[in-house]
Structures are given as C-alpha cells and as structure tokens.
Amino acid sequence: MEGLGRLAGGVAHDFNNLLTVISGYTEIVYRKLQEGDPQRARLDQVLKAGARAADLTQQLLAFSRKQVIQPRPLNLNLIVADSERMFERLLGEDIQLETRLSPTLGR
C-alpha cells in the first residue's frame, strides 16, 4: 500500500501541474472573450471540468499522504445537470440524453 500511495502521489502531483497550466490558459482566453460569445459557454465547461479534476487530484494526494478526506455534502442534482450540458455537446445528434432529477433529493 505504501508503494501504491507513493505512485498515486507522484501521478497526482504531475497531473496537478498540467491541470494548472490548462486551467490557467483557459481562464485567460475566457476573460478575453466578450459576454455572450458562444465560446465562453464552452470554455466555462472546460473550467468546470478542470475544477472537478482538481478535486479528484486532491483526493489522490490525500490518499498518498494518508490524510483523512473531509467529506462534504453535494447537490447531486446540480452535478448531474452540469454533466448533462457537457454530454449534450459531446454526443451526436442521433443520441438523446435523458436525465431524471429528483426534487426531493437531499444533499
């Protein structure tokens, strides 16, 4: 387990460095675009995916350091809705994505 933890930490560290560059340049381009530009919506999705990847990286780093991960409440409906917008752009026109969110789902 110790070796696996070190490997996970090394990969997570390198991935985090790459992710920082990707997110940074995406943010620069995002800020240069005018409000209402359709490219901003696409870049917004890239930034959200980068944030999710950063969270995953932090979990890997916590595992490699044997830290206790602090659980936090999530709004699953919001996560699914955000993912739905991303998938709609990726899926072809011949594929229909249907989600069923629960209005009574707790955090």
C-alpha positions as a printed NumPy array, in Angstrom:
array([[  0.   ,   0.   ,   0.   ],
       [  2.888,   2.34 ,   0.731],
       [  4.248,   1.944,  -2.805],
       [  0.801,   2.465,  -4.282],
       [  0.396,   5.611,  -2.219],
       [  3.711,   6.995,  -3.461],
       [  2.8  ,   6.189,  -7.058],
       [ -0.611,   7.855,  -6.694],
       [  1.023,  10.911,  -5.139],
       [  3.577,  11.229,  -7.933],
       [  0.988,  10.883, -10.675],
       [ -1.389,  13.273,  -8.911],
       [  1.379,  15.848,  -8.465],
       [  2.367,  15.727, -12.15 ],
       [ -1.271,  15.787, -13.24 ],
       [ -1.951,  18.759, -10.993],
       [  0.913,  20.675, -12.638],
       [ -0.543,  20.009, -16.101],
       [ -4.027,  20.867, -14.913],
       [ -2.827,  24.195, -13.562],
       [ -1.461,  25.163, -16.978],
       [ -4.616,  24.022, -18.799],
       [ -6.928,  25.825, -16.391],
       [ -4.775,  28.95 , -16.371],
       [ -4.694,  29.361, -20.139],
       [ -8.398,  28.538, -20.375],
       [ -9.138,  31.277, -17.835],
       [ -7.034,  33.789, -19.805],
       [ -8.889,  33.063, -23.061],
       [-12.257,  33.048, -21.223],
       [-11.646,  36.543, -19.824],
       [-10.692,  37.933, -23.247],
       [-13.982,  36.858, -24.851],
       [-16.966,  39.187, -24.832],
       [-20.043,  38.368, -22.752],
       [-22.463,  36.375, -24.911],
       [-19.75 ,  34.815, -27.077],
       [-20.709,  31.135, -27.589],
       [-17.103,  30.125, -26.984],
       [-17.421,  31.356, -23.384],
       [-20.018,  28.685, -22.631],
       [-17.677,  26.026, -23.981],
       [-14.739,  27.359, -22.01 ],
       [-16.932,  27.519, -18.911],
       [-17.458,  23.779, -19.258],
       [-13.681,  23.28 , -19.568],
       [-13.157,  25.304, -16.382],
       [-15.798,  23.278, -14.52 ],
       [-14.234,  20.011, -15.68 ],
       [-10.855,  21.357, -14.556],
       [-12.263,  22.098, -11.121],
       [-13.666,  18.565, -10.865],
       [-10.298,  17.157, -11.969],
       [ -8.555,  19.3  ,  -9.346],
       [-10.87 ,  17.853,  -6.675],
       [-10.003,  14.347,  -7.828],
       [ -6.303,  15.206,  -7.762],
       [ -6.63 ,  16.456,  -4.182],
       [ -8.251,  13.14 ,  -3.235],
       [ -5.325,  11.242,  -4.761],
       [ -2.843,  13.464,  -2.947],
       [ -4.721,  12.931,   0.316],
       [ -4.58 ,   9.165,  -0.25 ],
       [ -0.85 ,   9.285,  -0.937],
       [ -0.249,  11.238,   2.283],
       [ -2.611,   9.014,   4.274],
       [ -4.745,  12.036,   5.109],
       [ -8.347,  11.735,   6.099],
       [-10.53 ,  13.167,   3.351],
       [-13.06 ,  15.647,   4.638],
       [-16.449,  14.621,   3.259],
       [-18.755,  17.436,   2.263],
       [-22.39 ,  17.491,   1.214],
       [-23.049,  17.528,  -2.521],
       [-26.045,  18.576,  -4.555],
       [-26.246,  15.576,  -6.895],
       [-28.969,  17.187,  -8.999],
       [-26.607,  20.082,  -9.746],
       [-23.729,  17.744, -10.6  ],
       [-25.926,  15.7  , -12.954],
       [-27.317,  18.858, -14.609],
       [-23.805,  20.232, -15.174],
       [-22.676,  16.903, -16.606],
       [-25.748,  16.76 , -18.842],
       [-24.786,  20.02 , -20.577],
       [-21.301,  18.677, -21.213],
       [-22.577,  15.347, -22.577],
       [-25.103,  17.027, -24.867],
       [-22.233,  18.793, -26.613],
       [-20.251,  15.58 , -26.923],
       [-22.992,  13.215, -28.044],
       [-24.11 ,  13.063, -31.638],
       [-27.454,  14.389, -32.79 ],
       [-28.757,  10.829, -33.142],
       [-28.366,  10.193, -29.391],
       [-30.854,  11.619, -26.936],
       [-29.738,  12.019, -23.333],
       [-32.484,  11.941, -20.733],
       [-31.951,  12.659, -17.058],
       [-34.419,  12.42 , -14.23 ],
       [-33.599,  14.733, -11.355],
       [-35.273,  14.313,  -8.   ],
       [-36.848,  17.443,  -6.496],
       [-36.791,  15.754,  -3.055],
       [-33.176,  14.557,  -3.173],
       [-31.255,  15.763,  -0.156],
       [-27.614,  16.742,  -0.005]])
